C-alpha cells in the first residue's frame, strides 16, 4: 500500500508554487455530498489510506436547502460552507476541474492537462444542469418572473417573486429527464400557493410535468393527488417545457398525446423551471458511461460493470433510484465497505437496496417523508404511515436534516434511521 499523504493540500489552479500530486491510492471525483461522505468514512475506517478529492469549487452547498430559500424559510447563507471546512482531515484536496477520464490507464486528466494516477477511483461529481436545452431560458432567468430553485443564484429570486406576486398564471414545471430531488419542482409550488392564498391574490397555479403522474411511487402519488385537488392546482401531465418566450411571457410545451406530440403555448405571469439534467459531459464521453451517459455500476455493489477498481454513487451514477442526498448517504457506506474489501482482496459483500428519501413539503406546516427503495417499495424510517402529511416531517425537513448533513453525514457518521429498523419491523407485522 502506498504511503499516505496525511496533510490536506489545496492544489489551486492559481497556485504556481505547488506541483500537482501525480499519484494517489484513491481518487474521488467530486467534493459534494457523496464525495465528502465517502472520503470521511474511508478515513474513519483507515487513517493510512491515501485519499484525494478533485473538486473545483471553493464553496460547498447543501442543495436540498434551496427549496427552503425559495420559500422564504431560510436565507441562502445558511446552506453554504467553505469547501476547505468540509474536506476530511487527512485527505488531499485537488482544486481543479476534471476534463477527461481514462480508466484503461487509471488516469484522471484535469482541465489544465494535469494527469492524476490512481489505484482506485470513486466517481461522484453530481449532475449537470442543461439550461441550454430549453430555448430562451438562460436569457430569461432571474428577471420578469422567470426563476429556478435549481441554482443558488436564482433561489432567492424565487422568494422575491412569490412574496410580491400580484396574481395571474403561476406555472411550475418538471422535465422529461432524470433530475436531482424529483419532488423539488412541486415543493416550492405548495409553498407559493400558501403565500398566494395568504396574500389573497387571484392566481391560477399550474403544475406542468413531462411525467404521467405526480410522483413515481404510486402510494405517494395518490397522496399528492389529494394535495393538488384540495388546493385546486391545475395539473397538466405529459407537458415537457421546450421554450421560454420572455417578450410575450409564453411557455412552450411539447405535449405527448395518443396521436403524437403537439406544441402548446401557456401564458405565465411567473414560472418556476426545473431544467433538464444529465451526467456531466466528461462522463458521457468516457469509457465509464453506460446507457444514458451515466457511470455504469452494479446496482447493489456500486462497482463499475467493466472496471473493477472503479466505483460510483450519487447523481451521476446509473443506480435506478431517485437522485437525492439521502440516497447518497445510504450508498456511501456500501461503496466504502466494498472498496476496502477490494483493496484487501476480500469479497464485495455490502449491498445497496435502492433506499432514497424525498421530503415532500406540502405547505408551511406539513410534509410527506417519501422514503422508498428499488421497485418503489416503501421504506419508512418511522413506525408511521409514510404517505400522510405531518407537521413533524416538515420540522425534520426544515430543521433536522440540514443539521444532520453538516454535523453527521459529512463527518462520515452512521445513518440514524437504521436504529429504528427493528422497531419498524415489529410494528408493521
Helices and strands as residue ranges (DSSP letters): E 23-29, H 33-45, E 51-54, E 59-61, G 63-65, H 66-70, G 76-79, E 80-82, H 83-86, E 92-94, E 98-102, E 107-110, E 115-123, E 127-129, G 131-133, H 137-140, E 146-147, H 152-164, E 168-174, H 184-199, E 203-209, H 218-231, E 234-237, E 239-245, E 250-257, E 260-267, E 270-272, E 277-279, H 281-284, G 291-293, E 310-312, H 325-343, E 356-363, E 366-372, G 374-376, H 391-395, I 396-400, H 401-404, I 405-409, G 416-420, H 421-427
